[in-house]
Amino acid sequence: MHVFGPFSRFPLAAERAYNVNEAPLAAHERMKARVGLERTVLVQPSGHGTDNRAMLEALAALGKRGRGVAVVAHDAPLHELEALHAAGVRAVRLNLYTLVGRYKEDPQALLDAYARLVAALGWHLQLFCSPATLVSLEAAIARTAVPVVIDHMGYPDAALGLGQPVFQAVLRLAASGAWVKVAGADRVTQNSGRLRDAVPFIRALVEAAPSRIVWGSDWPNIGFHPRKQVRDAHVLAHRELDAGELLDVLIEAVPDPVLLKDVLADNPARLYGFEAP
């Protein structure tokens, strides 16, 4: 999930694709309590750029129940990463999707640079990109020396079925060692409007790599936008989906209680380094 603000202390970055309302940790904690979730992985949202302070404040409040995925420059100094590690960060996010044109470098060069950056701390790299970019990076991801987590199932279009090139690439990568986050059922079913259309995709991923699939709420579920630099004061509403409904989709896709526990608890415990309860 993501936290935003408070903007009086942690303003949005100048380079961003949206204006949004604040999304505090307290609201997320209420949602977690309703559906029975205990631990939280905070992912730095693109709207805050490389200013991780809002996420770090929320991490401090969560203590041992929280871990973080930060956004940093590809040449961030080691002492900066070590400070993030001490605060509970265990990964870096490379987001090539949200703001088109943010990165001028070749995607493969960026992937390699960030992989080198996180290797020293034993972190993983979370990758969010368009389907076309992911297909072009398949070979590079497969040979990356650090664990790579593919966000939002690779962002397939559920209407195009399991055979579409990006999803087949994700299945191959998952089978050969990549991790996949099955957050974003609402995103891959955006064209159909039926969350259940994500079930075959989640099921196929769990069959391909049951020990490397993790789930996420993606709260506060940022609204859809044109992925361009924001030029006005329009505020993009959070969609704040029903996390219980998202979990129902996961349960339909993964009815085996042992596998479900892997996806919801045991796999993320290993990936993010949560301490044993």
Steps between C-alpha positions, in 0.01 A plus 500: 500500500597865475487793739466863389575800719428678716575747225580779745819310584539259208382675180459321171795513262506764228545225241185290529211361298219582743369711785339291773354537846697394805489130586618454859616182666211519750244454220688199368520351848121524527462316170743231613308450823175446307643218291742346750836607360788562737817585309558779249743554216519869416592576140625849424248658260622681191321814618758547775795436268821419686382674818432193714426692824125434510561128454776499760278672757232237442760224524613633836142486624455142380823373656556128447167468315625712211750484214566745220582524131676830432563712192855634472733630231689230312826638641382545861791474747534192717451694824154611378402141427634380835286759678196380307582140589515588870153655463354179353546546126580179314469594133510773239219571259574571135182650355526540124123522458329777695664810353595453137835663426620522860805288420710585197727198533454171320274273711750214494780730615279624783411146602869409515592817691234447766586131531860595576379759750286262709733200483727628778215494752336174395191688381273425208384720213130565443426571134189679371489556126275477197434160343709588193795606717475186709505279193809683375670454840424129542854380426654775715273417794579130468873563537476764774709396799255633763140390551255690280135549601270562204223734605130468413545161332679677214188710433330268248158584362269229633284536190789367286532171688789302642676463166588869455876556464558693822329241718683214335826688569400543865419130530840408357677742733306376802582139418869586471540701821323836488245604761159636401267726694135415437382844604297695246216264414298816439765630262527194278119483483456871436357441153249237609407646838474150652755426772442125461659518156834513682448155654653294212809724498557468874438125485752454218766698686457303821527176301820624335676625815307431823794602719559836325155659480393779737176693529432867564201728548655788297316733740393781461453383140603812313261598223584435136677786323673575166852446646615849402645786703215667688435857381201611706353479848251220426505246782484136395267317737620186676277207414548323838376161386348249738801300620266219601379471141860493376576225749193308382646503147829365636320228698305393192826475306685325784247286693770276653551639854868401504575682176288795612708530817813493286379790286364710786753431774792263449626622162500869598662413833797359307508766232479800734682350796222515756591356838323187616192579712 
